[in-house]
Amino acid sequence: MPVLLFRTIAEATFTDEAPWRIWVAYFAGVAVTWTIAHLTATLVFRRDRRVGVLAGVSSAFANTVFIGLPLVANIIGKDGLVAISVLLSVHLPVMMVAGTLMMELAERREGIRPPQSVIAVLFGLCKSLARNPLVIGLVCGALFHLGGVPLQGSGKVIVDQIALIASPAALISVGMALVKYGIRGNVAPAMTMSLFKLFLLPASVYVACRLVGLAPDWTAAMVLTAAVPTGVNAWLLANHFNVGHGLASSTITLTTMAGALSVSFWTWLLVF
């Protein structure tokens, strides 16, 4: 996956589209879905603020790498792959920073434990992101792209061959992950968050894409990315703060089980 991201950004052609349109459209949909999920968890299901934050993450954190990339690459093609790569350049940092800071704020309000300072939290996140292979791949691709360095010769052959196996390997890894995460309680909230993830998020992103005037291929890429199941990062955040493991794992499993139907629906609506 890091090699696929590196190649995509390094060889990307953005034409007349501005990357900021992708970021504004997608994260506007995330903000709407996250807010509604948080309020539903805290006001309807009477969970505390920490679970509310985790509900927002579970309903708005798409599995962009392991499912989104191969899906968009196969359905939309090269233009769609460029669009999702532009999103991926900021998706992980934005979502993890937002989730971590909001969880820290929730713990302050709930009086769970003495919280870290904002500076300490941001420093820890920066260290983690700097070691993340996906971020490294994106940064290296951006440097090649900005520097006008072409991929050619034996180096390109190696990069292309590794990138070709990224999609099938990612899909296999999803199946392996389901064995671990399963359904573990909080079924009613998890079903609600799953509906938000598979239908409210892509619908919100679609409306935002139309409002900012995003091109049809890029709009389809963003909506399909939003429509994929919840990413494992929701469970990792729950594990880090030791709260909501059942909600996160159940949402991951339910959205993955129902994702084939929801993605087919959005594909039919946007592409066919």
Backbone torsions as a table, in degrees:
resi	resn	phi	psi	omega
1	MET	NA	-45.2	176.5
2	PRO	-58.4	-36.8	179.5
3	VAL	-69.1	-40.1	177.3
4	LEU	-62.0	-44.2	178.8
5	LEU	-64.3	-41.1	178.0
6	PHE	-58.6	-49.2	-178.3
7	ARG	-63.9	-42.1	-176.9
8	THR	-62.9	-46.8	-179.7
9	ILE	-70.2	-40.6	-178.4
10	ALA	-62.3	-34.9	-176.4
11	GLU	-105.2	10.4	-174.3
12	ALA	-69.0	146.2	172.1
13	THR	-122.4	113.4	-173.4
14	PHE	-89.0	-4.8	-179.4
15	THR	47.8	-128.5	-176.9
16	ASP	-98.8	2.8	-177.7
17	GLU	-82.3	141.0	178.5
18	ALA	-97.0	128.6	179.7
19	PRO	-56.5	-30.0	-177.4
20	TRP	-61.8	-27.2	178.4
21	ARG	-62.6	-40.1	178.1
22	ILE	-63.3	-48.2	-176.9
23	TRP	-63.4	-44.5	-179.3
24	VAL	-64.0	-46.7	-176.7
25	ALA	-64.2	-47.2	-175.4
26	TYR	-68.8	-47.8	-175.1
27	PHE	-75.3	-18.9	170.4
28	ALA	-65.9	-43.0	175.5
29	GLY	-63.8	-39.2	177.0
30	VAL	-61.4	-44.7	-178.2
31	ALA	-61.9	-42.6	179.4
32	VAL	-63.8	-48.6	-177.3
33	THR	-66.0	-45.0	-179.5
34	TRP	-59.0	-45.8	-178.5
35	THR	-62.5	-47.5	-179.7
36	ILE	-63.7	-40.9	179.3
37	ALA	-64.8	-42.3	179.1
38	HIS	-61.5	-47.6	-179.7
39	LEU	-65.2	-36.8	178.4
40	THR	-65.4	-43.2	-179.3
41	ALA	-66.0	-40.2	-174.8
42	THR	-85.6	-36.2	-175.5
43	LEU	-94.2	-37.5	-178.2
44	VAL	-87.9	-49.5	-178.2
45	PHE	-92.8	0.8	173.9
46	ARG	57.8	37.8	174.7
47	ARG	-90.0	162.4	-179.8
48	ASP	-76.6	176.5	-174.1
49	ARG	-63.8	-33.6	179.9
50	ARG	-64.1	-43.8	176.9
51	VAL	-66.7	-32.6	176.1
52	GLY	-61.2	-42.5	176.9
53	VAL	-62.7	-44.4	-179.3
54	LEU	-65.5	-34.9	175.4
55	ALA	-62.9	-40.9	177.2
56	GLY	-63.1	-43.4	178.0
57	VAL	-63.4	-44.6	-176.7
58	SER	-64.3	-31.0	-178.2
59	SER	-89.9	-11.8	-173.8
60	ALA	-123.8	-6.3	-177.0
61	PHE	-98.3	98.6	-177.1
62	ALA	-79.4	151.4	175.4
63	ASN	-80.1	71.6	-171.5
64	THR	-67.4	-31.8	-173.6
65	VAL	-85.6	-56.4	-171.6
66	PHE	-77.0	-25.5	178.9
67	ILE	-118.9	-44.0	-177.5
68	GLY	-59.1	-48.5	-179.0
69	LEU	-59.1	-55.7	-179.7
70	PRO	-63.7	-34.0	179.8
71	LEU	-64.6	-51.8	-178.7
72	VAL	-65.2	-38.9	-179.9
73	ALA	-61.7	-39.0	-176.6
74	ASN	-83.1	-29.1	-176.4
75	ILE	-94.6	-46.1	-175.9
76	ILE	-92.6	-37.3	-179.5
77	GLY	97.9	-155.9	-172.1
78	LYS	-61.2	-44.2	-179.4
79	ASP	-62.2	-40.2	177.8
80	GLY	-66.1	-36.3	179.2
81	LEU	-66.4	-36.7	175.6
82	VAL	-63.0	-44.0	-178.3
83	ALA	-62.0	-47.9	-178.1
84	ILE	-69.2	-29.5	176.7
85	SER	-67.5	-38.2	175.4
86	VAL	-61.5	-42.2	177.5
87	LEU	-64.0	-44.5	-177.4
88	LEU	-62.9	-22.9	-179.2
89	SER	-63.6	-22.3	179.6
90	VAL	-126.2	-10.9	-171.0
91	HIS	-60.9	-54.2	-176.9
92	LEU	-62.4	-49.0	178.7
93	PRO	-59.8	-45.2	-177.3
94	VAL	-63.2	-47.3	-176.3
95	MET	-68.0	-42.0	-178.7
96	MET	-70.4	-39.9	177.6
97	VAL	-64.1	-46.2	-179.9
98	ALA	-62.2	-47.1	-179.2
99	GLY	-62.4	-43.6	-178.0
100	THR	-68.0	-45.8	-179.4
101	LEU	-65.1	-38.8	179.2
102	MET	-69.9	-34.2	176.8
103	MET	-68.0	-40.3	176.3
104	GLU	-60.5	-42.8	178.9
105	LEU	-64.1	-40.1	178.9
106	ALA	-64.3	-39.1	179.2
107	GLU	-67.9	-33.5	175.5
108	ARG	-62.2	-45.6	-176.3
109	ARG	-71.9	-32.0	179.6
110	GLU	-84.3	-13.0	-179.2
111	GLY	66.3	34.4	-176.3
112	ILE	-72.2	-47.9	-178.5
113	ARG	-156.7	161.7	175.0
114	PRO	-62.3	117.3	-175.4
115	PRO	-77.3	159.0	171.5
116	GLN	-76.0	159.2	174.6
117	SER	-72.4	159.6	179.0
118	VAL	-60.5	-38.3	-179.8
119	ILE	-63.8	-42.2	179.7
120	ALA	-65.0	-40.9	178.7
121	VAL	-63.1	-46.8	-179.3
122	LEU	-64.6	-38.0	178.9
123	PHE	-63.9	-43.8	177.9
124	GLY	-62.8	-40.3	178.2
125	LEU	-64.9	-42.0	179.7
126	CYS	-61.8	-41.9	178.0
127	LYS	-62.6	-42.4	-179.7
128	SER	-65.5	-44.7	-179.2
129	LEU	-66.8	-35.0	-179.4
130	ALA	-65.3	-24.7	179.2
131	ARG	-97.3	-2.5	-177.5
132	ASN	-75.3	123.5	-177.8
133	PRO	-59.3	-34.3	179.9
134	LEU	-66.1	-42.2	178.6
135	VAL	-65.6	-40.8	178.5
136	ILE	-61.1	-43.7	178.7
137	GLY	-61.7	-43.3	179.4
138	LEU	-64.9	-43.5	-178.8
139	VAL	-64.8	-44.4	179.1
140	CYS	-63.2	-40.3	176.8
141	GLY	-63.4	-40.3	178.3
142	ALA	-64.4	-38.4	178.9
143	LEU	-64.9	-42.6	176.8
144	PHE	-62.4	-43.2	-177.6
145	HIS	-65.4	-48.2	-178.6
146	LEU	-67.4	-32.8	179.6
147	GLY	-83.2	-5.3	-180.0
148	GLY	66.6	26.7	180.0
149	VAL	-84.5	118.2	-177.9
150	PRO	-79.4	146.3	170.8
151	LEU	-86.2	121.9	-177.1
152	GLN	-156.2	168.8	176.9
153	GLY	69.3	-152.9	-177.0
154	SER	-65.0	-30.9	177.9
155	GLY	-61.0	-42.1	179.0
156	LYS	-66.4	-38.9	178.9
157	VAL	-60.0	-45.6	-179.7
158	ILE	-64.1	-46.4	-179.8
159	VAL	-61.0	-44.5	-179.4
160	ASP	-62.5	-41.8	-177.4
161	GLN	-68.7	-38.2	176.9
162	ILE	-68.4	-42.1	-178.6
163	ALA	-62.2	-32.0	-178.2
164	LEU	-63.7	-30.5	-177.9
165	ILE	-90.3	-1.6	-175.8
166	ALA	-64.3	-47.1	-175.9
167	SER	-64.2	-52.8	178.7
168	PRO	-62.3	-36.1	178.1
169	ALA	-65.0	-37.4	179.4
170	ALA	-65.1	-42.8	-179.5
171	LEU	-65.6	-38.0	176.4
172	ILE	-63.4	-40.4	-178.0
173	SER	-64.6	-32.2	177.9
174	VAL	-62.5	-46.3	178.0
175	GLY	-60.2	-39.1	178.1
176	MET	-65.6	-37.9	-177.5
177	ALA	-67.3	-32.9	-178.2
178	LEU	-63.0	-28.4	177.5
179	VAL	-61.0	-35.4	-177.6
180	LYS	-82.9	-40.3	-167.4
181	TYR	-88.2	-38.4	170.9
182	GLY	44.6	-172.9	177.5
183	ILE	-102.5	120.5	-173.4
184	ARG	-133.4	65.1	176.0
185	GLY	84.2	178.3	-178.4
186	ASN	54.3	42.9	-172.8
187	VAL	-65.0	-46.4	-178.1
188	ALA	-62.6	-50.3	175.5
189	PRO	-61.1	-38.7	-178.9
190	ALA	-65.1	-38.6	177.3
191	MET	-64.7	-39.7	178.5
192	THR	-65.3	-45.3	178.3
193	MET	-64.4	-33.0	178.5
194	SER	-65.6	-41.3	176.4
195	LEU	-63.3	-41.9	176.9
196	PHE	-60.1	-44.4	-176.0
197	LYS	-64.8	-45.1	-171.4
198	LEU	-84.5	-20.4	-175.9
199	PHE	-127.4	-45.0	-179.1
200	LEU	-68.5	-45.1	-179.2
201	LEU	-61.3	-52.3	179.3
202	PRO	-63.4	-34.3	178.2
203	ALA	-66.0	-41.5	178.8
204	SER	-65.4	-41.9	178.7
205	VAL	-64.8	-39.4	179.2
206	TYR	-60.7	-47.5	179.7
207	VAL	-61.2	-43.1	-179.9
208	ALA	-64.7	-39.3	178.2
209	CYS	-61.3	-40.9	178.8
210	ARG	-67.1	-37.2	-178.2
211	LEU	-67.8	-34.9	-179.6
212	VAL	-90.7	-1.7	176.2
213	GLY	74.5	37.5	-179.9
214	LEU	-71.2	144.7	179.4
215	ALA	-60.8	153.8	-176.3
216	PRO	-56.6	-44.9	-179.4
217	ASP	-64.9	-40.1	-179.9
218	TRP	-71.4	-35.7	175.6
219	THR	-62.3	-46.9	179.1
220	ALA	-60.6	-40.9	179.4
221	ALA	-62.8	-42.4	-179.3
222	MET	-68.8	-41.1	-179.5
223	VAL	-67.7	-43.0	178.3
224	LEU	-65.1	-36.8	175.6
225	THR	-62.4	-42.6	179.1
226	ALA	-66.9	-25.6	-174.6
227	ALA	-84.5	-8.8	-177.6
228	VAL	-76.1	164.5	-177.3
229	PRO	-60.6	167.8	178.3
230	THR	-65.6	138.8	-179.5
231	GLY	-80.6	159.1	-177.5
232	VAL	-65.1	-16.3	-179.5
233	ASN	-60.9	-27.5	176.6
234	ALA	-62.1	-43.2	178.6
235	TRP	-68.5	-37.9	179.1
236	LEU	-62.9	-38.4	177.8
237	LEU	-67.2	-40.9	177.0
238	ALA	-62.1	-40.7	-179.4
239	ASN	-67.5	-38.4	-179.0
240	HIS	-64.1	-40.8	-178.1
241	PHE	-98.0	1.6	175.5
242	ASN	56.6	48.9	178.1
243	VAL	-153.1	142.5	171.9
244	GLY	70.9	27.4	179.8
245	HIS	-58.9	-42.9	-178.0
246	GLY	-63.9	-42.2	179.4
247	LEU	-63.0	-46.7	-177.9
248	ALA	-65.3	-49.3	-177.3
249	SER	-66.1	-38.2	179.3
250	SER	-66.6	-40.1	179.2
251	THR	-66.2	-40.1	176.9
252	ILE	-59.3	-46.7	-177.3
253	THR	-68.1	-46.3	-177.9
254	LEU	-64.1	-43.1	179.9
255	THR	-68.0	-32.8	177.6
256	THR	-69.5	-38.8	178.5
257	MET	-65.8	-42.2	-177.0
258	ALA	-90.7	-7.4	-174.5
259	GLY	-61.5	-33.3	-179.3
260	ALA	-61.1	-40.2	180.0
261	LEU	-71.5	-45.0	-177.4
262	SER	-67.5	-42.0	178.9
263	VAL	-64.5	-39.0	177.2
264	SER	-61.9	-40.5	178.9
265	PHE	-61.9	-48.9	-178.3
266	TRP	-68.6	-33.6	176.4
267	THR	-64.3	-45.3	177.9
268	TRP	-61.0	-40.4	-177.2
269	LEU	-68.4	-37.2	-170.9
270	LEU	-97.9	-31.5	-169.0
271	VAL	-108.3	-41.7	-172.2
272	PHE	-100.5	NA	NA
